[in-house]
Amino acid sequence: MTFSPPQSDILFALTAQAGFDRLIACGAFPDCDLDLVRAVLAAAGDFAQDVLAPLNRPGDVAGARLENGEVRAAPGFAEALQSYGQGGWSGLAASPEHGGQGLPRAVEQAANEMMHAANMAFGLCPMLTLGAIEAIAAHASPDLQAIYLPPMVAGAWTGAMNLTESAAGSDLAAVRTTATPTPDGAYRLNGQKIFITWGDHDAAENIVHLVLARIPGAPEGVKGISLFLAPKFIPTPQGGIGERNGVRVAGLEHKLGIHASPTCVMAFEDALAWRVGEENRGLAHMFTMMNAARLGVGVQGVAIAERAYQQAFSFAQERRQGRPVLAAQGDGPIADHPDVRVNLLVMKAKIEAARALCLLTAVEGDLAHAAPNAADRETARLRQDFLVPIAKAWSTDRGVEIASLALQIHGGMGFIEETGAAQHYRDARIAPIYEGTNGIQAIDLIGRKLGQANGEAAKSLLAEAGDIAKALASHPDPRLQAAAPFLTSALSSAVQATHWIEAAKLRSLPDALTGATAYLTLMGETLGGALIAKGALAVLASETDPAQRDARIRSLTVYAAHVLAKTPGLRAAIELGALALGA
Ligand SMILES: Cc1cc2nc3c(=O)[nH]c(=O)nc-3n(C[C@H](O)[C@H](O)[C@H](O)COP(=O)(O)OP(=O)(O)OC[C@H]3O[C@@H](n4cnc5c(N)ncnc54)[C@H](O)[C@@H]3O)c2cc1C
């Protein structure tokens, strides 16, 4: 159950597929070059492998526990969180003004992939803290920033995101927690939140809760929700730990997976809180955190897929059954059965596609802030907005699919806990649910993102993919040529389905919404395929190692045959609209 950090694959995705050179060229990250990125990834890989991976299975078995009204983190997790902070990992992309290192968020996501792969339950705590840091930095008053950001960036305090209530899950308009103003400009929160990840624990000095609540008299629905910051302990004026706030863990959920990540029922009982950002604009502000967290969850999908793949690959080299037709003299491990081999190759290719999609989304997110001119920032923002739901949903669906295939490759042993394949499958299953279910991501994609600025983001991404398909078709290598028609046909399906969805939105919402998930999947498969092709073209242009070249070409050909070839079927499903419901 060892984990081997895939640093070179991640670096390849950043540079050859996600366009990281645009971040270096934009001038906003003068201290960041490829040598630094390589060094950061190497150190992140070491930390993931040496510190986090050994805690993964014990954390699954022991879980977090509720004792005397306090959550105790699983054994070793508090020490690991301390090392994480001391290693500077919480501050990688935070502003130097708050003690951070000011690196691109794309580098942070790249490093985080290895942390999640090593230990997904652990990775959630920093992931939510990083999202909270981003939201506080973007929307909180300078006073709040001065108190809360330095210890959070230093990794001493962690963050939690409090949206969900028992009657307000996907529909946050139903949030009922109240925030009553106090005479000195603060608020008192009252209400109960459920499913709060790392909402309570003993692994950090303080926990900073970002909470959605309503100020009395606020309008109904999402236009009456504001965002608040409520710490577990009220900081002293010197920034130390002061008295206990009215924030209490009221229960701990028992779950299918991520056992070491405490999922808490949180009671806010006259909890002292401060507003973050404008009154009644809380949901919009929280989206700063949710966009970061949604991409972070997409990265978790890639991470758990990579971890499960590594384990399945290694098992398939050892296990012997039957006489595999791909083996010399018919004697070899199960990896030499074509059915097992093709599964492994498809898994690897899908990981490559999902990783490239997530890192492309991260690079666009960085450019949305850092590009030197306003038009480029706006283009990048639109592309990031469009890509976030795809990166979240497509990657996490692949995470579950690949963890399931990895278990399958283990045969009966996959179903037995001690091999560890089952844990990856159980852990992977939450990612399509939280941070907005994948169904909600699909609705967000077609309802809000697709039509923004006259569909500019989809048009530009599909146009770039079209150029890649042309480059494949005219490439001298026959293997690339053979893949070209599959990418071209997927692109044609994606373009036609986009027109169909846009027209259906005006004509009949049930028609458009019935195909929403199929549309998101079609976009994920197609854009992911274009990125794999981009990688294969890059490797043929620059790489001299034949093994590296063959590996990338193999990813492209297997992805063309086993993923892109199926995309016209997705288009057909989309265009059936509500007829598919028998309506
Ligand atoms: C382990 C875990 C950790 C979590 N961590 C956090 C956290 O840290 N902070 C936090 O605030 N929340 C957290 N959540 C909550 C999580 O974000 C919600 O569970 C999720 O958003 C779905 O809400 P729900 O469970 O109420 O499902 P529901 O909203 O009831 O949805 C049920 C089903 O209906 C579908 N559905 C609902 N509305 C629509 C619609 N309009 N159109 C189409 N389909 C729809 C959904 O896709 C889903 O399949 C966590 C949950 C879990 C299980």
PDBQT file of the ligand as one rigid body, heavy atoms in Angstrom, charges set to zero:
ROOT
HETATM    1  C1  LIG A 601     -18.807  13.914   4.549  1.00  0.00    +0.000 C 
HETATM    2  C2  LIG A 601     -19.462  15.213   4.253  1.00  0.00    +0.000 A 
HETATM    3  C3  LIG A 601     -18.768  16.390   4.449  1.00  0.00    +0.000 A 
HETATM    4  C4  LIG A 601     -19.398  17.619   4.208  1.00  0.00    +0.000 A 
HETATM    5  N1  LIG A 601     -18.732  18.783   4.494  1.00  0.00    +0.000 NA
HETATM    6  C5  LIG A 601     -19.420  19.952   4.480  1.00  0.00    +0.000 A 
HETATM    7  C6  LIG A 601     -18.834  21.147   4.996  1.00  0.00    +0.000 A 
HETATM    8  O1  LIG A 601     -17.675  21.171   5.411  1.00  0.00    +0.000 OA
HETATM    9  N2  LIG A 601     -19.581  22.267   5.030  1.00  0.00    +0.000 N 
HETATM   10  C7  LIG A 601     -20.874  22.296   4.581  1.00  0.00    +0.000 A 
HETATM   11  O2  LIG A 601     -21.498  23.340   4.660  1.00  0.00    +0.000 OA
HETATM   12  N3  LIG A 601     -21.445  21.184   4.082  1.00  0.00    +0.000 NA
HETATM   13  C8  LIG A 601     -20.758  20.018   4.016  1.00  0.00    +0.000 A 
HETATM   14  N4  LIG A 601     -21.340  18.873   3.542  1.00  0.00    +0.000 N 
HETATM   15  C9  LIG A 601     -22.684  18.939   3.001  1.00  0.00    +0.000 C 
HETATM   16  C10 LIG A 601     -22.720  18.723   1.482  1.00  0.00    +0.000 C 
HETATM   17  O3  LIG A 601     -22.184  19.832   0.826  1.00  0.00    +0.000 OA
HETATM   18  C11 LIG A 601     -24.175  18.421   1.111  1.00  0.00    +0.000 C 
HETATM   19  O4  LIG A 601     -24.454  17.124   1.610  1.00  0.00    +0.000 OA
HETATM   20  C12 LIG A 601     -24.417  18.497  -0.374  1.00  0.00    +0.000 C 
HETATM   21  O5  LIG A 601     -24.306  19.824  -0.829  1.00  0.00    +0.000 OA
HETATM   22  C13 LIG A 601     -25.810  17.967  -0.746  1.00  0.00    +0.000 C 
HETATM   23  O6  LIG A 601     -26.809  18.474   0.079  1.00  0.00    +0.000 OA
HETATM   24  P1  LIG A 601     -27.847  17.456   0.764  1.00  0.00    +0.000 P 
HETATM   25  O7  LIG A 601     -27.052  16.423   1.445  1.00  0.00    +0.000 OA
HETATM   26  O8  LIG A 601     -28.807  18.228   1.559  1.00  0.00    +0.000 OA
HETATM   27  O9  LIG A 601     -28.572  16.766  -0.453  1.00  0.00    +0.000 OA
HETATM   28  P2  LIG A 601     -29.883  17.318  -1.193  1.00  0.00    +0.000 P 
HETATM   29  O10 LIG A 601     -29.715  18.761  -1.498  1.00  0.00    +0.000 OA
HETATM   30  O11 LIG A 601     -31.077  16.897  -0.450  1.00  0.00    +0.000 OA
HETATM   31  O12 LIG A 601     -29.801  16.529  -2.572  1.00  0.00    +0.000 OA
HETATM   32  C14 LIG A 601     -30.247  15.180  -2.716  1.00  0.00    +0.000 C 
HETATM   33  C15 LIG A 601     -30.168  14.817  -4.210  1.00  0.00    +0.000 C 
HETATM   34  O13 LIG A 601     -31.045  15.680  -4.966  1.00  0.00    +0.000 OA
HETATM   35  C16 LIG A 601     -30.321  16.348  -5.988  1.00  0.00    +0.000 C 
HETATM   36  N5  LIG A 601     -30.823  17.718  -6.104  1.00  0.00    +0.000 N 
HETATM   37  C17 LIG A 601     -31.070  18.598  -5.113  1.00  0.00    +0.000 A 
HETATM   38  N6  LIG A 601     -31.488  19.774  -5.627  1.00  0.00    +0.000 NA
HETATM   39  C18 LIG A 601     -31.509  19.647  -6.960  1.00  0.00    +0.000 A 
HETATM   40  C19 LIG A 601     -31.811  20.509  -8.059  1.00  0.00    +0.000 A 
HETATM   41  N7  LIG A 601     -32.182  21.778  -7.891  1.00  0.00    +0.000 N 
HETATM   42  N8  LIG A 601     -31.719  20.001  -9.311  1.00  0.00    +0.000 NA
HETATM   43  C20 LIG A 601     -31.318  18.743  -9.521  1.00  0.00    +0.000 A 
HETATM   44  N9  LIG A 601     -30.984  17.881  -8.535  1.00  0.00    +0.000 NA
HETATM   45  C21 LIG A 601     -31.082  18.331  -7.273  1.00  0.00    +0.000 A 
HETATM   46  C22 LIG A 601     -28.873  16.335  -5.545  1.00  0.00    +0.000 C 
HETATM   47  O14 LIG A 601     -27.972  16.397  -6.671  1.00  0.00    +0.000 OA
HETATM   48  C23 LIG A 601     -28.771  15.019  -4.784  1.00  0.00    +0.000 C 
HETATM   49  O15 LIG A 601     -28.486  13.974  -5.688  1.00  0.00    +0.000 OA
HETATM   50  C24 LIG A 601     -20.718  17.644   3.723  1.00  0.00    +0.000 A 
HETATM   51  C25 LIG A 601     -21.413  16.449   3.499  1.00  0.00    +0.000 A 
HETATM   52  C26 LIG A 601     -20.801  15.248   3.767  1.00  0.00    +0.000 A 
HETATM   53  C27 LIG A 601     -21.589  13.974   3.582  1.00  0.00    +0.000 C 
ENDROOT
TORSDOF 0
